[in-house]
Amino acid sequence: MELIDYTNKWLTGEIQEDLAMVAGGVVCLLLALVAWRWGSSESARAIILPLTVVAVIFIGGGAALAYNNHQRSKQFVEQYQESPEKFLESEKARVAAFMKIYPQTIIVSAVMMVIAVCVFTFCDKPWLRASALALILVALTALTIDFFSKERGVIYQQELDTVKIENVG
C-alpha cells in the first residue's frame, strides 16, 4: 500500500466519526422534540434545552469536522503528489502532535463526568440535573470518539513509521 492509501484510510475513519457525531446530534434533537411535545413532568421539560444544546454542538461540530476532513483529503493528495517525502515528514509531525491530545481529553472528560455526577447527585432542581445528564452525554461521547480515534491514530502512526522514503512514490 502507498502512503496516500494509509492517509486516506485514516481520514475515512475520521469522517465516519464526524458523521456519527452528527447522527448522535440528530438523536439528541429528536429526544428534545419528544420531551417538548409529550413531556409533562418538570424533569421532561428541563431536559429540552440541554439536549438541544448538545444536539447543536454535535451536529455543528460533526458537520464542520466532516467538511474540513473532506477538504483536507484533497489537500493531502496534492501535497503527496508534489513531494511524497515532504508529505511523509509533515504527516509524522502532525500525527505526533495530535496523539498528545488524547490524555488531555481523558482528563477533561473525567473531570466533566465527576462534576456532572456530583451535580446530579446533590442538586434537586430538575434543570441542574438535566444539565448534568447532558454534560455526562458530552463527556461519554468525547471518550467514545477518542477511543476509536486514538486507536486509528496509533495504527496510522505505525504505518507512517514503516513507510520507506524510496517506496513512497
C-alpha positions in Angstrom: 0.0 0.0 0.0 1.2 3.5 -0.7 1.5 6.3 1.8 -1.5 8.1 0.5 -3.6 5.0 0.9 -2.8 4.8 4.6 -3.7 8.5 4.9 -7.0 8.0 3.1 -7.8 5.1 5.3 -7.2 7.1 8.4 -9.1 10.1 7.1 -12.1 7.9 6.1 -12.3 6.8 9.8 -12.2 10.4 10.9 -15.1 11.3 8.6 -17.1 8.3 9.8 -16.7 9.5 13.4 -17.7 13.0 12.4 -20.9 11.7 10.7 -21.6 9.5 13.8 -21.4 12.7 15.9 -23.9 14.3 13.5 -26.2 11.3 13.9 -25.9 11.5 17.7 -26.8 15.1 17.5 -29.9 14.3 15.4 -30.9 11.7 18.0 -30.5 14.2 20.8 -32.6 16.7 18.9 -35.3 14.1 18.3 -35.3 13.3 22.0 -35.6 17.0 22.9 -38.5 17.3 20.5 -40.2 14.3 22.1 -39.7 15.8 25.5 -41.1 19.1 24.2 -44.1 17.5 22.5 -45.1 14.9 25.1 -43.1 15.6 28.2 -45.4 16.8 31.0 -43.2 16.4 34.1 -40.8 19.1 35.3 -37.8 16.9 34.5 -39.0 16.2 31.0 -39.4 20.0 30.4 -36.0 20.6 32.0 -34.1 18.3 29.6 -35.3 20.1 26.4 -32.8 22.9 26.4 -29.7 20.8 27.5 -30.5 18.2 24.8 -31.0 20.9 22.2 -27.6 22.5 23.1 -25.9 19.1 22.9 -27.6 18.4 19.6 -26.4 21.8 18.2 -22.9 21.1 19.4 -22.8 17.6 17.9 -24.5 18.4 14.6 -22.5 21.6 14.1 -19.2 20.2 15.3 -19.5 16.9 13.5 -20.6 18.6 10.2 -17.8 21.1 10.4 -15.2 18.4 11.1 -16.6 16.2 8.3 -16.4 19.1 5.8 -12.9 20.0 6.9 -11.7 16.4 6.7 -13.2 16.1 3.3 -11.4 19.3 2.2 -8.2 18.0 3.8 -8.3 14.8 1.8 -7.9 16.9 -1.4 -5.0 18.8 0.2 -3.3 15.6 1.2 -3.5 14.3 -2.3 -2.0 17.5 -3.7 0.8 17.6 -1.1 1.6 13.9 -1.7 1.8 14.4 -5.4 4.1 17.4 -5.0 6.5 15.7 -2.7 5.9 12.3 -1.1 9.0 12.7 1.1 7.8 16.1 2.5 4.3 14.8 2.9 5.6 11.8 4.9 7.6 14.1 7.2 4.7 16.5 7.7 2.3 13.7 8.4 4.7 12.2 11.0 4.9 15.6 12.7 1.2 16.2 12.5 0.2 12.8 13.9 2.8 13.0 16.7 1.2 16.4 17.7 -2.4 15.2 17.8 -1.5 12.0 19.6 -0.5 14.1 22.6 -4.1 15.4 22.9 -5.7 12.1 23.9 -4.5 12.0 27.5 -5.9 15.6 27.9 -9.2 14.5 26.5 -9.5 11.7 29.1 -8.7 14.1 32.0 -11.2 16.7 30.8 -13.9 14.2 30.2 -13.3 12.5 33.6 -13.5 15.9 35.3 -16.7 16.8 33.4 -18.2 13.5 34.5 -17.3 13.8 38.1 -18.7 17.4 38.2 -21.9 16.3 36.4 -22.4 13.2 38.7 -21.9 15.5 41.8 -24.4 18.0 40.4 -26.9 15.2 39.6 -26.5 13.6 43.0 -26.5 16.6 45.2 -28.9 19.0 43.4 -32.6 18.6 43.4 -33.5 21.2 40.7 -34.6 19.4 37.5 -32.8 21.9 35.2 -29.5 21.3 37.0 -30.0 17.5 36.9 -30.9 17.7 33.2 -27.8 19.8 32.5 -25.7 17.3 34.4 -27.1 14.5 32.3 -26.3 16.5 29.1 -22.7 17.1 30.4 -22.3 13.3 31.0 -23.5 12.7 27.5 -20.9 15.1 26.1 -18.1 13.5 28.2 -19.1 10.0 27.2 -19.2 11.0 23.5 -15.8 12.6 23.7 -14.4 9.5 25.4 -16.0 7.2 22.8 -14.9 9.1 19.8 -11.3 9.4 21.2 -11.3 5.7 22.0 -11.6 4.9 18.3 -9.7 7.9 17.0 -6.7 7.1 19.2 -6.6 3.5 18.0 -6.7 4.6 14.4 -4.1 7.2 15.1 -1.7 4.7 16.6 -2.2 2.4 13.6 -1.6 5.3 11.2 1.5 6.4 13.1 2.9 2.8 12.9 2.1 2.7 9.2 3.9 6.0 8.7 6.9 4.6 10.6 7.1 1.6 8.3 6.9 3.6 5.0 10.3 3.8 3.4 11.2 7.0 1.5 12.3 5.1 -1.6 8.9 3.3 -1.6 6.8 6.5 -1.1 6.3 7.4 -4.8 
